Amino acid sequence: MAFADPKENLINLDIKDGWKVADFGTGSGHYALELARRVGESGRIYAVDVQKDLLTRLKNKARDEHLSNLEVVWADIDEVGGTKLADSSLDAVIISNVLFQSENKANLTKESARILRSGGEVMVIDWADSYGGLGPQPNQIFKASDAESLFVKNSFVLIKSFDAGEHHWGLMFKKL
């Protein structure tokens, strides 16, 4: 696996039928669409982003694929309460290729904790390096060890690390 592949990476999250999951910084929605296929009709996926045009495209793609369980949410994940999702209401949060560009990583982590139920999981994937003009500049790289410290400081425990692709790291956390 050369790059972070949503289908492969989601194997690390034991997704159940009916789960409610947020995809923070969904972008083009690769994780959100795959999640919507996996949680079944009783599940709910919240594709969260600040870029309205990307959310509009994703909403249209979900409609074209008959995925009625995907909801787009225009929100700022760098603010506690920014997603407007209910407290303790979700089973999991995906944060892929977002931490390196977050302007308030602590608030992003706190927002994850706020919306997750006790025992809920966060899958964090980010760039391990700058590769051929893709991803962050070298000075923007956010190391896995720094992500671990950040999440542990904010009510999470590390479950495992995993191979998220040649140029990415992956971590799984559980909310205490």
Backbone bond lengths (Angstrom), bond angles and torsions (degrees), N, CA, C in turn:
res aa  C-N    CA-C-N  psi(-1)  N-CA   C-N-CA  omega(-1)  CA-C   N-CA-C  phi
1 M - - - 1.454 - - 1.525 108.41 -
2 A 1.326 117.10 117.54 1.451 120.94 -176.91 1.533 112.12 -84.62
3 F 1.313 117.27 -48.15 1.455 120.65 -179.24 1.519 110.28 -116.78
4 A 1.320 115.62 166.96 1.461 121.02 179.93 1.531 109.48 -60.61
5 D 1.313 116.81 117.02 1.456 123.56 -177.79 1.529 108.65 -108.71
6 P 1.341 117.80 114.86 1.465 119.89 -177.35 1.529 113.70 -53.56
7 K 1.326 118.15 -43.72 1.468 120.23 -178.95 1.519 110.78 -60.31
8 E 1.321 117.24 -44.40 1.471 121.51 179.65 1.533 111.10 -68.71
9 N 1.326 116.77 -45.91 1.465 119.96 -176.30 1.524 112.56 -66.54
10 L 1.323 117.13 -32.91 1.467 119.74 -179.04 1.526 113.06 -69.81
11 I 1.319 117.49 -12.34 1.467 120.94 173.77 1.534 109.98 -59.30
12 N 1.346 116.36 -28.35 1.459 121.51 -178.89 1.528 113.52 -73.43
13 L 1.317 116.38 -11.84 1.449 121.95 178.86 1.527 106.78 -112.25
14 D 1.317 117.05 116.83 1.460 121.53 -176.37 1.534 109.77 -78.44
15 I 1.324 114.84 76.18 1.465 121.95 -173.77 1.522 110.83 -67.71
16 K 1.320 114.35 132.41 1.467 120.95 179.48 1.524 109.70 -108.68
17 D 1.321 115.41 151.52 1.451 121.88 173.82 1.521 108.21 -58.47
18 G 1.319 117.39 132.74 1.450 121.22 178.52 1.524 115.09 91.37
19 W 1.318 117.76 -2.56 1.466 120.36 -179.44 1.517 111.45 -64.79
20 K 1.328 114.64 153.37 1.455 123.25 172.22 1.527 106.78 -113.25
21 V 1.350 115.68 122.76 1.462 121.24 -173.07 1.526 109.90 -134.72
22 A 1.337 116.24 138.78 1.464 121.63 173.35 1.519 108.88 -105.00
23 D 1.318 115.58 138.02 1.464 122.84 173.83 1.520 106.50 -110.19
24 F 1.347 116.14 99.16 1.468 121.98 -177.72 1.522 109.95 -74.36
25 G 1.324 116.49 131.30 1.460 120.57 -179.89 1.514 110.41 64.85
26 T 1.318 116.59 47.71 1.462 123.08 -170.32 1.525 113.94 -58.64
27 G 1.331 117.18 -28.67 1.465 119.54 179.88 1.518 111.63 58.53
28 S 1.323 116.71 -124.18 1.473 120.59 -179.67 1.525 112.49 -77.71
29 G 1.321 117.79 -6.46 1.458 121.39 169.90 1.512 117.21 86.96
30 H 1.319 118.76 21.43 1.468 120.42 -179.06 1.532 111.90 -58.69
31 Y 1.327 117.23 -44.32 1.468 119.95 178.43 1.526 110.60 -70.85
32 A 1.328 117.17 -44.33 1.461 120.85 -177.52 1.521 111.79 -58.94
33 L 1.321 117.19 -44.48 1.468 120.66 -179.71 1.528 111.23 -64.90
34 E 1.323 116.57 -43.89 1.460 120.25 178.95 1.528 110.70 -64.50
35 L 1.321 116.71 -40.80 1.463 120.63 177.37 1.524 111.09 -62.43
36 A 1.334 116.88 -42.62 1.467 121.01 -179.32 1.524 110.70 -60.51
37 R 1.313 117.43 -33.61 1.468 121.10 177.61 1.529 111.15 -71.00
38 R 1.339 116.88 -28.29 1.466 121.10 -172.90 1.524 115.23 -91.32
39 V 1.327 118.66 -27.08 1.475 119.78 -174.28 1.523 112.98 -87.12
40 G 1.314 117.63 -5.91 1.461 120.99 178.28 1.520 112.37 76.20
41 E 1.309 115.12 176.71 1.467 120.72 -175.63 1.526 112.60 -67.83
42 S 1.334 117.13 -25.75 1.467 119.13 179.69 1.526 111.86 -84.08
43 G 1.330 117.66 -9.73 1.458 121.71 177.49 1.514 111.36 -84.18
44 R 1.324 115.72 173.29 1.462 120.79 -179.94 1.512 109.09 -145.07
45 I 1.325 116.61 131.38 1.452 122.05 176.01 1.521 108.51 -114.46
46 Y 1.321 115.41 130.82 1.459 122.01 177.32 1.529 107.59 -109.53
47 A 1.314 115.94 108.24 1.465 122.67 179.35 1.526 106.88 -90.83
48 V 1.330 116.14 107.08 1.467 121.96 -171.07 1.526 110.29 -107.57
49 D 1.337 115.57 128.50 1.465 120.17 177.41 1.522 109.43 -158.35
50 V 1.344 116.33 162.05 1.463 121.67 176.82 1.528 111.09 -94.00
51 Q 1.318 117.67 -10.41 1.464 121.19 -176.85 1.533 110.22 -96.33
52 K 1.322 115.62 104.08 1.457 121.32 -175.92 1.529 112.88 -59.82
53 D 1.335 117.14 -38.51 1.473 119.35 -177.69 1.521 111.45 -63.44
54 L 1.328 117.11 -39.06 1.463 120.14 177.41 1.520 111.10 -66.02
55 L 1.330 116.38 -39.49 1.461 120.57 179.20 1.532 111.24 -66.03
56 T 1.313 116.96 -38.04 1.470 120.54 177.93 1.523 110.44 -63.24
57 R 1.331 116.35 -45.72 1.476 119.97 177.93 1.520 111.60 -61.63
58 L 1.342 116.52 -42.18 1.459 120.95 179.91 1.526 111.05 -65.03
59 K 1.317 116.86 -41.59 1.470 121.06 178.48 1.526 110.09 -60.04
60 N 1.319 116.64 -42.28 1.472 120.95 178.60 1.524 111.42 -66.00
61 K 1.323 116.73 -41.08 1.467 120.55 179.10 1.531 110.52 -64.42
62 A 1.329 116.92 -43.28 1.469 120.65 177.97 1.527 110.31 -61.38
63 R 1.320 116.35 -42.33 1.471 120.24 178.04 1.533 109.96 -61.95
64 D 1.343 117.27 -44.87 1.469 121.73 179.52 1.527 111.85 -60.82
65 E 1.338 116.38 -31.90 1.470 121.64 179.75 1.530 112.11 -92.35
66 H 1.333 117.21 5.65 1.468 123.16 178.78 1.528 111.80 59.51
67 L 1.339 115.99 39.23 1.465 121.79 177.76 1.529 108.13 -100.31
68 S 1.305 116.67 86.97 1.471 121.42 -176.26 1.529 112.45 -80.35
69 N 1.328 117.47 -3.88 1.465 121.13 -178.55 1.525 112.60 -95.16
70 L 1.335 117.76 9.57 1.460 121.79 178.92 1.526 108.79 -107.11
71 E 1.318 115.03 125.21 1.461 121.50 179.51 1.523 108.72 -119.14
72 V 1.334 117.11 129.36 1.458 119.78 176.70 1.525 108.89 -87.87
73 V 1.338 115.02 141.33 1.463 121.59 -177.59 1.525 108.05 -130.50
74 W 1.326 115.91 113.44 1.457 120.56 176.12 1.520 107.45 -82.97
75 A 1.334 116.45 111.88 1.461 119.84 -172.84 1.520 110.95 -160.62
76 D 1.320 114.69 163.32 1.461 122.71 176.63 1.531 108.34 -104.10
77 I 1.324 116.17 108.92 1.465 121.20 -178.17 1.524 112.67 -75.03
78 D 1.336 117.02 -8.40 1.463 121.11 178.49 1.527 112.29 -86.71
79 E 1.341 117.10 5.74 1.460 121.56 177.54 1.526 108.96 -118.55
80 V 1.329 116.97 134.09 1.457 120.05 173.61 1.532 106.65 -66.88
81 G 1.323 116.47 124.87 1.460 121.75 -175.10 1.523 112.62 88.02
82 G 1.309 117.65 -3.56 1.459 122.39 -175.52 1.520 114.76 -63.60
83 T 1.321 117.60 -29.06 1.474 119.53 -178.89 1.526 111.91 -79.90
84 K 1.329 116.55 -18.00 1.469 123.07 -176.77 1.533 112.87 61.18
85 L 1.332 117.17 14.32 1.464 120.86 174.51 1.532 107.75 -79.41
86 A 1.314 116.09 152.08 1.464 120.82 -175.26 1.530 112.46 -67.66
87 D 1.311 116.16 148.27 1.466 122.42 175.84 1.529 109.58 -57.85
88 S 1.317 115.95 140.69 1.476 123.49 172.90 1.527 113.40 50.68
89 S 1.331 117.76 37.16 1.464 120.90 -173.34 1.530 114.96 -106.98
90 L 1.331 117.92 -9.61 1.467 120.02 -174.09 1.521 112.43 -114.75
91 D 1.328 113.49 155.98 1.466 120.83 178.39 1.524 112.26 -90.19
92 A 1.336 116.25 -28.51 1.469 119.33 -177.11 1.523 110.63 -156.91
93 V 1.337 114.23 158.06 1.461 123.14 173.78 1.522 107.10 -131.99
94 I 1.331 115.71 136.50 1.466 122.23 174.22 1.520 107.15 -107.95
95 I 1.321 116.35 131.54 1.467 121.74 176.93 1.531 106.17 -130.14
96 S 1.322 116.44 93.70 1.461 120.88 -175.18 1.528 111.16 -116.20
97 N 1.321 115.60 124.73 1.466 123.33 178.38 1.529 111.95 55.05
98 V 1.335 115.33 41.47 1.458 121.23 -177.08 1.531 111.61 -122.95
99 L 1.319 117.57 -37.63 1.471 119.85 -174.03 1.524 112.40 -56.87
100 F 1.330 117.68 -40.95 1.464 119.25 -176.62 1.529 112.08 -60.30
101 Q 1.337 117.53 -27.44 1.465 120.16 -178.09 1.528 113.99 -104.26
102 S 1.316 117.53 -2.40 1.464 120.99 179.11 1.527 110.01 -66.53
103 E 1.333 114.97 134.77 1.461 119.94 178.72 1.526 111.92 -87.19
104 N 1.351 116.67 -16.38 1.462 119.75 177.37 1.533 108.36 -142.45
105 K 1.318 115.04 80.62 1.464 122.05 -175.42 1.532 111.99 -61.08
106 A 1.325 117.28 -35.66 1.471 120.44 179.63 1.533 110.10 -64.66
107 N 1.334 117.58 -43.93 1.464 120.20 178.92 1.522 111.31 -66.49
108 L 1.318 117.81 -38.53 1.462 121.22 177.06 1.530 109.36 -58.83
109 T 1.316 116.44 -43.42 1.458 121.60 179.10 1.534 110.95 -65.57
110 K 1.323 116.21 -42.52 1.466 120.86 178.88 1.524 111.46 -65.89
111 E 1.338 117.62 -36.55 1.464 120.64 177.31 1.527 110.05 -65.48
112 S 1.328 117.21 -39.04 1.470 120.86 175.40 1.524 110.30 -59.17
113 A 1.327 116.23 -47.38 1.464 120.83 -179.55 1.528 111.09 -63.54
114 R 1.317 117.47 -38.06 1.468 121.61 -177.48 1.528 111.58 -62.92
115 I 1.322 117.36 -43.15 1.469 119.97 -173.44 1.527 113.54 -87.93
116 L 1.333 117.35 -14.15 1.461 120.59 -179.84 1.522 112.33 -83.92
117 R 1.329 115.75 142.05 1.456 120.78 171.80 1.532 108.13 -70.22
118 S 1.307 117.17 163.31 1.460 120.81 174.58 1.524 108.29 -60.23
119 G 1.317 118.04 131.52 1.458 121.84 -177.34 1.519 113.48 85.82
120 G 1.337 117.47 -3.94 1.464 121.21 177.07 1.519 110.62 -65.38
121 E 1.311 116.20 158.83 1.469 120.57 -173.85 1.517 112.46 -118.07
122 V 1.332 114.24 149.46 1.462 122.35 174.11 1.525 107.82 -121.09
123 M 1.323 115.44 128.02 1.464 121.49 172.43 1.520 107.04 -105.05
124 V 1.340 115.81 118.37 1.454 121.50 -178.71 1.520 108.70 -114.58
125 I 1.328 115.03 126.25 1.462 121.97 177.67 1.517 106.82 -130.00
126 D 1.326 116.26 135.05 1.458 118.35 176.49 1.526 109.73 -152.15
127 W 1.303 114.08 172.35 1.466 121.42 -176.48 1.526 111.17 -69.79
128 A 1.320 116.29 133.80 1.462 122.20 175.41 1.523 110.56 -90.82
129 D 1.322 116.57 -19.99 1.459 121.27 -179.26 1.524 109.36 -157.30
130 S 1.315 114.54 173.15 1.458 121.06 174.53 1.521 105.60 -96.75
131 Y 1.325 117.42 128.08 1.462 119.88 -170.65 1.516 111.42 -129.04
132 G 1.327 116.40 111.77 1.451 122.07 171.48 1.517 115.22 50.37
133 G 1.323 117.10 39.07 1.457 120.34 179.83 1.514 113.98 83.36
134 L 1.327 117.61 -3.31 1.467 121.27 177.25 1.522 108.47 -95.66
135 G 1.304 115.56 150.98 1.463 119.43 176.33 1.514 111.90 75.43
136 P 1.317 115.33 -164.16 1.467 121.09 -174.17 1.524 112.89 -76.18
137 Q 1.311 114.40 161.94 1.459 120.84 169.93 1.532 107.52 -69.54
138 P 1.330 118.31 155.10 1.474 120.07 -178.46 1.527 114.13 -51.47
139 N 1.334 118.09 -35.97 1.474 120.17 -179.06 1.534 112.88 -77.05
140 Q 1.350 118.13 -5.77 1.464 121.87 178.75 1.534 112.68 -99.32
141 I 1.319 117.77 -7.47 1.470 121.22 -177.77 1.531 109.16 -58.81
142 F 1.331 115.56 132.50 1.466 121.15 175.84 1.523 106.75 -111.47
143 K 1.309 115.60 113.24 1.466 121.25 -172.58 1.532 112.42 -70.63
144 A 1.317 115.08 150.62 1.464 121.50 177.84 1.524 110.89 -58.16
145 S 1.322 117.43 -38.75 1.468 120.48 -179.63 1.532 110.83 -64.32
146 D 1.333 117.60 -35.81 1.465 121.06 177.30 1.533 110.44 -70.50
147 A 1.326 116.69 -37.77 1.467 120.60 177.31 1.525 109.85 -64.26
148 E 1.323 116.46 -41.99 1.465 119.88 178.84 1.529 110.38 -59.80
149 S 1.322 117.41 -47.43 1.467 121.13 179.27 1.521 111.34 -59.39
150 L 1.318 116.22 -44.03 1.460 122.11 -178.78 1.528 111.74 -61.27
151 F 1.322 117.29 -47.37 1.470 120.32 -177.69 1.525 111.57 -71.61
152 V 1.327 117.75 -40.34 1.465 120.83 179.43 1.535 110.12 -62.73
153 K 1.322 116.76 -35.98 1.464 121.77 178.65 1.533 111.54 -68.09
154 N 1.326 116.81 -19.19 1.465 121.47 -174.18 1.523 113.00 -119.13
155 S 1.320 116.93 48.83 1.471 123.81 169.56 1.525 116.13 77.69
156 F 1.318 117.79 24.46 1.465 120.88 178.40 1.527 110.51 -123.27
157 V 1.321 114.37 158.09 1.458 121.18 172.32 1.533 106.95 -124.36
158 L 1.321 115.68 139.59 1.464 120.76 179.10 1.527 109.23 -72.03
159 I 1.324 116.77 127.11 1.468 121.91 176.15 1.516 109.90 -90.49
160 K 1.343 115.13 -48.58 1.463 119.40 -179.09 1.519 110.39 -168.00
161 S 1.318 114.69 162.13 1.461 120.92 168.51 1.526 106.13 -109.71
162 F 1.325 116.99 156.17 1.459 120.43 -178.80 1.518 110.74 -148.26
163 D 1.313 115.59 160.69 1.452 122.63 177.24 1.519 107.98 -75.82
164 A 1.330 116.97 114.33 1.465 121.33 -176.56 1.523 111.96 -106.10
165 G 1.311 116.93 12.72 1.457 121.43 -178.67 1.515 109.85 126.47
166 E 1.308 115.45 164.98 1.463 121.06 -173.99 1.528 113.04 -59.44
167 H 1.312 117.86 -31.69 1.466 121.03 -175.44 1.528 113.21 -115.76
168 H 1.320 116.62 18.27 1.467 121.70 -177.11 1.526 111.33 -134.82
169 W 1.324 115.43 156.66 1.459 121.61 169.07 1.526 107.56 -115.24
170 G 1.335 116.06 158.20 1.453 121.49 179.18 1.515 111.62 -137.96
171 L 1.323 116.12 137.73 1.458 122.72 178.45 1.529 109.53 -134.09
172 M 1.320 115.87 143.85 1.464 122.68 175.06 1.527 108.26 -115.98
173 F 1.336 115.87 130.42 1.460 122.22 178.10 1.513 110.27 -123.39
174 K 1.326 115.91 154.57 1.470 122.32 174.18 1.521 107.19 -120.67
175 K 1.344 115.81 137.37 1.461 120.33 176.69 1.526 109.64 -75.48
176 L 1.298 115.60 131.13 1.469 120.66 178.08 1.504 111.21 -73.11
